């Protein structure tokens, strides 16, 4: 994987000397993580392109990125007032012209920020050292957004439409837009948007401080971050090493995919403690080491599940039914992705609440367990119950037929084991 610097309209060339400084500064582990993020989305290692543009071109790009992110203008202005890394560079998740992620940096704005900082008391470094240090810091900050991108895998090649066409042949009613439609971003809960931006920007700046930066330049970058808005300036408070920080970033990217969806908005009305506690800790100036955001999310759901179950039993309204029993929400998430020791408990609770999907899953789990124990007759009974309950799942024809075949195959196998 190669990170390429590409000059476009900037009047400040990014020459080979700056590229050499960049290559000496960026840690191999971080560079590999950038490549892994690209491979995860595209299935093949390719180039990570950093485009350098003048002020006009850059501002157009930044405006487009802000619109894509669905942040209201007043909120964006409040967060990005003053100087910040994201006023000097921008990460585009899927650029409409390039059809892939790119990063754009404005060297002129970076130089202006360095000139402004040079005039502050206590600054001893020359512009010849301030400028490449800050320019490279902005690149590394935007690469962090690349690593933490929560977008699903995007493959613009023929394999993508080929698979889609095959799926539509088999299942004409398949809603293929769901996978790519990002319109739910505009429904992000206000509190989630604030927490999301704060955590991501602090992590992005934390990565800047983990590179191979000389001590005096590191002091400059820390001083620069101290002038940035909340979130950015807390980057200095992450205490984990590069490997721990990358694990944290990966779990953060996974959590964003859930948090962005409006089905989880009710969590932020109640107060999503792990995230709010983390932000409160950082805001108070306390350091934080590595965090497993996904694990903490599941633990929080598990700690609240009994309370939400009581609310559901007291008032079986469609709202609480959806929050607790709907697809991809509380019991679904805990049953499929929670702690292994607790999953059976949540499958059972979900089935008790009337979910035919959970009932089917429980019969399947019990059948598999009994088969391994040699109790073929009881396993067969559970598979027959699955077959009886199959119409209640209301699956599309393709998936109904597929599951019916699998259940019948299992029944045939168990009958042969009972009567060899």
C-alpha positions in Angstrom: 0.0 0.0 0.0 1.4 3.4 -1.1 0.4 6.8 0.3 0.8 9.2 -2.7 1.1 13.0 -2.4 -0.5 14.7 -5.4 -0.3 18.4 -6.1 -3.3 19.9 -7.8 -4.0 23.7 -7.5 -1.8 24.6 -4.6 0.8 27.3 -5.0 2.9 25.8 -2.2 4.5 22.7 -3.7 4.8 19.6 -1.5 8.2 18.4 -2.6 10.3 15.3 -2.1 11.8 16.6 1.1 8.4 16.8 2.8 7.6 13.4 1.5 10.8 12.1 3.0 10.0 13.7 6.4 6.5 12.2 6.2 7.9 8.7 5.6 10.3 9.1 8.5 7.5 10.3 10.7 4.7 7.9 10.1 5.0 4.6 11.9 4.8 1.4 9.8 2.0 0.0 12.0 -0.1 3.1 11.3 0.6 2.9 7.6 -0.5 -0.7 7.5 -3.7 0.1 9.4 -4.5 2.7 6.6 -3.9 0.0 4.0 -6.1 -2.5 5.9 -9.0 0.0 6.1 -8.7 0.4 2.3 -8.6 -3.3 1.7 -11.6 -3.9 4.0 -13.7 -1.6 1.9 -12.4 -2.5 -1.6 -11.1 -6.0 -1.2 -7.7 -5.1 -2.7 -4.7 -3.0 -1.6 -4.3 0.2 -3.7 -3.2 3.8 -3.4 -4.2 6.2 -0.7 -4.1 9.6 -2.4 -3.5 12.9 -0.6 -4.4 15.8 -2.8 -3.0 19.3 -2.1 -5.3 22.1 -3.2 -5.5 25.9 -3.0 -7.9 27.7 -0.6 -10.8 27.9 -3.1 -10.7 24.3 -4.1 -10.3 23.1 -0.6 -13.2 25.2 0.8 -15.5 23.7 -1.9 -14.4 20.2 -0.8 -14.8 20.9 2.8 -18.3 22.3 2.3 -19.3 19.2 0.4 -17.9 16.9 3.1 -19.9 18.8 5.8 -23.1 18.5 3.8 -22.4 14.7 3.4 -21.9 14.4 7.1 -25.3 16.1 7.8 -24.1 18.5 10.5 -26.2 21.6 10.8 -24.3 24.7 9.8 -24.5 26.4 13.2 -23.2 23.2 14.9 -20.3 22.9 12.4 -19.4 26.5 12.9 -19.4 26.2 16.7 -17.2 23.1 16.6 -14.8 24.3 14.0 -14.5 27.9 15.2 -10.8 29.0 15.5 -8.1 26.8 14.1 -8.4 23.0 13.9 -7.0 20.1 11.9 -10.3 19.8 10.0 -10.0 23.4 8.8 -6.7 22.5 7.1 -7.6 19.1 5.7 -10.6 17.0 4.9 -11.4 13.3 4.5 -14.0 12.3 1.8 -15.5 8.9 2.5 -16.6 8.3 -1.0 -15.7 11.1 -3.4 -18.3 11.6 -6.2 -15.7 12.3 -8.8 -13.1 9.6 -7.8 -15.6 7.0 -6.5 -13.4 6.1 -3.6 -12.1 7.8 -0.4 -9.6 10.6 -0.8 -8.0 13.2 1.5 -7.5 16.9 0.5 -5.1 19.2 2.3 -4.7 23.0 1.9 -0.9 23.9 2.3 -1.7 27.6 2.1 -4.0 27.3 5.2 -1.4 25.2 7.0 1.2 27.9 6.3 -1.2 30.6 7.5 -1.7 28.7 10.7 2.0 28.3 11.2 2.7 32.0 10.6 0.0 32.9 13.2 1.4 30.4 15.7 5.0 31.7 15.1 3.9 35.1 16.4 2.8 33.7 19.8 5.1 34.1 22.8 7.3 31.1 23.6 7.5 29.8 20.0 11.1 29.2 19.1 10.9 26.9 16.0 11.4 28.5 12.6 8.7 28.3 9.9 10.9 25.9 8.0 10.3 23.4 10.8 6.7 24.4 11.9 5.3 24.1 8.4 6.2 20.4 7.5 5.5 19.4 11.1 1.9 20.7 11.0 1.3 19.7 7.3 2.3 16.1 8.2 0.2 16.2 11.3 -2.9 17.2 9.3 -2.2 14.3 6.9 -2.0 11.8 9.8 -5.1 13.3 11.4 -7.1 12.8 8.2 -5.7 9.2 7.7 -7.1 8.5 11.2 -10.6 9.4 9.8 -9.9 7.0 7.0 -9.1 4.2 9.5 -12.2 5.0 11.6 -14.5 5.2 8.6 -17.7 3.3 9.4 -18.9 3.0 5.9 -19.7 -0.5 4.6 -17.7 -2.3 2.0 -18.0 -0.5 -1.4 -16.9 -2.3 -4.6 -17.6 -0.2 -7.7 -16.3 -2.9 -10.0 -18.3 -5.5 -12.0 -18.3 -7.9 -9.1 -20.6 -5.6 -7.2 -23.3 -5.2 -9.8 -22.9 -8.8 -10.8 -23.6 -10.1 -7.3 -26.5 -7.7 -7.1 -28.0 -8.8 -10.4 -27.8 -12.4 -9.3 -29.5 -11.7 -6.0 -32.3 -9.8 -7.7 -32.8 -12.7 -10.1 -33.3 -15.0 -7.1 -35.2 -12.5 -5.0 -36.9 -9.6 -7.0 -38.2 -7.9 -3.9 -34.7 -7.5 -2.4 -34.3 -3.9 -1.3 -30.7 -3.3 -2.5 -30.8 0.4 -1.7 -30.7 -0.3 2.1 -27.1 -1.3 1.9 -25.9 1.9 0.3 -28.5 4.5 1.5 -27.0 6.9 4.0 -30.1 9.1 4.3 -30.5 8.1 8.0 -27.6 10.4 8.8 -29.9 13.3 8.9 -31.8 11.6 11.7 -28.8 11.4 14.0 -29.6 12.3 17.6 -28.2 15.6 18.6 -26.4 14.1 21.6 -25.0 11.3 19.5 -23.6 13.8 16.9 -21.8 15.7 19.6 -20.3 12.6 21.3 -19.4 11.1 17.9 -17.5 14.2 16.7 -15.8 14.7 20.1 -14.5 11.1 20.4 -13.4 10.8 16.7 -11.5 14.1 16.7 -9.8 13.3 20.0 -8.7 9.8 18.6 -7.5 11.4 15.3 -5.3 13.8 17.2 -4.0 11.1 19.5 -2.7 9.2 16.4 -0.7 12.4 15.4 1.1 12.3 18.8 2.0 8.6 18.4 4.2 9.0 15.4 8.0 9.5 15.3 8.0 13.2 15.9 11.0 15.1 17.3 10.6 16.4 20.9 10.5 20.1 20.1 8.1 19.6 17.2 5.9 17.3 19.4 5.8 20.2 21.9 4.6 22.5 19.1 1.9 20.1 18.0 0.7 19.7 21.6 0.6 23.5 22.0 -1.3 23.8 18.7 -3.8 21.1 19.8 -4.4 23.1 23.0 -5.7 25.9 20.9 -8.2 23.7 19.0 -11.9 23.3 19.9 -13.1 20.7 22.5 -12.5 17.1 21.2 -9.5 18.0 19.2 -7.6 19.3 22.2 -8.3 16.1 24.2 -6.2 14.0 21.8 -3.3 14.5 24.2 -5.2 12.7 26.9 -5.3 9.2 25.2 -2.6 7.3 27.0 -2.4 4.0 25.2 0.3 3.0 22.7 -0.2 2.8 18.9 -1.4 -0.8 19.0 -3.9 -0.1 21.8 -5.1 3.0 20.0 -5.7 1.2 16.8 -7.8 -1.5 18.6 -9.8 1.4 20.1 -10.2 3.0 16.7 -11.4 -0.2 15.1 -14.1 -0.8 17.8 -15.1 2.9 17.4 -15.6 2.4 13.7 -17.8 -0.7 14.4 -19.9 1.2 17.0 -20.5 4.2 14.7 -22.4 1.9 12.3 -24.9 1.3 15.1 -24.9 4.7 16.6 -25.7 6.4 13.3 -28.9 4.6 12.9 -32.1 6.3 14.3 -33.2 3.0 15.9 -30.8 3.7 18.7 -31.8 7.3 19.4 -33.7 6.3 22.5 -30.4 5.4 24.2 -29.3 9.0 24.0 -32.6 10.3 25.5 -31.9 8.0 28.5 -28.2 8.7 28.6 -25.7 6.3 27.0 -23.4 6.1 30.0 -20.2 4.6 28.6 -19.8 7.3 25.9 -21.0 10.1 28.1 -18.7 9.0 30.9 -15.7 8.8 28.6 -16.3 12.3 27.2 -16.9 13.7 30.7 -13.6 12.1 31.8 -11.7 13.6 28.9 -13.3 17.0 29.3 -12.2 17.0 33.0 -8.6 16.5 31.9 -8.2 12.8 32.9 -6.3 10.5 30.7 -7.9 7.4 29.0 -6.2 4.3 27.8 -7.6 1.9 25.3 -11.4 1.3 25.1 -13.4 -1.5 23.5 -16.4 0.6 22.4 -18.4 -2.4 21.1 -17.9 -4.5 24.3 -18.9 -1.5 26.4 -22.0 -1.0 24.2 -23.1 -4.6 24.7 -22.4 -4.5 28.4 -24.5 -1.3 28.7 -27.4 -2.9 26.8 -27.2 -6.0 29.0 -27.3 -3.9 32.1 -30.4 -2.1 31.0 -32.2 -5.1 29.3 -34.2 -6.1 32.4 -35.4 -2.5 32.9 -36.5 -2.2 29.3 -38.2 -5.6 29.5 -40.3 -4.4 32.5 -41.3 -1.3 30.5 -42.3 -3.5 27.6 -44.4 -5.8 29.9 -46.1 -2.7 31.5 -46.9 -1.2 28.1 -46.6 -3.4 25.0 -46.8 -0.3 22.8 -45.4 -0.5 19.3 -42.5 1.8 20.4 -41.3 -0.5 23.1 -41.9 -3.6 21.1 -39.7 -2.2 18.3 -36.9 -1.1 20.7 -36.8 -4.4 22.5 -37.8 -7.0 20.0 -37.3 -5.4 16.6 -34.6 -6.5 14.2 -31.1 -5.2 15.0 -32.2 -3.6 18.3 -31.7 -4.6 21.9 -32.5 -8.4 22.2 -31.4 -9.1 18.6 -28.1 -7.3 19.3 -27.5 -9.1 22.6 -28.6 -12.5 21.3 -26.3 -12.3 18.3 -23.3 -10.3 19.4 -23.4 -10.0 23.2 -21.2 -12.0 25.7 -21.3 -15.7 24.7 -22.3 -16.8 28.2 -25.4 -14.5 28.0 -26.6 -15.1 24.5 -28.9 -18.1 25.3 -30.5 -16.0 28.0 -31.4 -13.2 25.5 -32.5 -15.7 22.8 -34.8 -17.2 25.3 -36.2 -13.8 26.4 -36.7 -12.8 22.8 -38.6 -16.0 22.1 -40.7 -15.5 25.2 -41.6 -12.0 23.9 -43.1 -13.7 20.8 -40.3 -13.4 18.2 -40.6 -16.3 15.8 -37.1 -15.7 14.6 -35.9 -16.3 18.2 -38.1 -19.3 18.6 -36.6 -20.8 15.4 -33.1 -20.1 16.6 -33.7 -21.7 20.0 -35.0 -24.9 18.3 -32.0 -24.9 16.0 -29.5 -24.4 18.9 -31.2 -27.2 20.9 -31.3 -29.5 18.0 -27.6 -29.1 17.3 -26.8 -29.6 21.0 -28.9 -32.7 21.3 -27.4 -34.2 18.1 -23.9 -33.7 19.5 -25.0 -35.5 22.7 -26.4 -38.4 20.6 -30.1 -37.7 21.5 -31.2 -37.9 17.9 -35.0 -38.2 18.6 -35.2 -35.0 20.7 -33.1 -33.2 18.1 -35.5 -34.4 15.4 -38.5 -33.1 17.4 -36.9 -29.6 17.5 -36.2 -29.6 13.8 -39.9 -30.6 13.2 -41.0 -27.7 15.4 -38.9 -25.4 13.2 -40.6 -26.7 10.1 -44.0 -26.2 11.7 -43.1 -22.7 12.7 -41.5 -21.7 9.4 -44.5 -19.9 7.9 -44.6 -17.6 10.9 -41.2 -16.2 10.0 -42.7 -14.6 6.9 -39.5 -14.8 5.0 -39.2 -13.8 1.3 -39.6 -16.7 -1.0 -35.9 -17.2 -1.7 -35.0 -17.4 2.0 -38.1 -19.4 2.9 -37.2 -22.1 0.3 -33.5 -22.1 1.4 -34.4 -22.6 5.1 -37.0 -25.2 4.3 -34.4 -27.2 2.4 -31.9 -27.0 5.2 -34.4 -28.1 7.8 -35.6 -31.0 5.6 -32.0 -32.1 5.0 -31.4 -32.1 8.8 -34.6 -34.1 9.4 -33.6 -36.6 6.8 -30.2 -37.0 8.4 -31.6 -37.4 11.9 -34.2 -40.0 10.8 -31.3 -42.0 9.2 -29.4 -41.8 12.4 -32.4 -43.1 14.4 -33.2 -45.9 11.9 -29.9 -46.8 10.2 
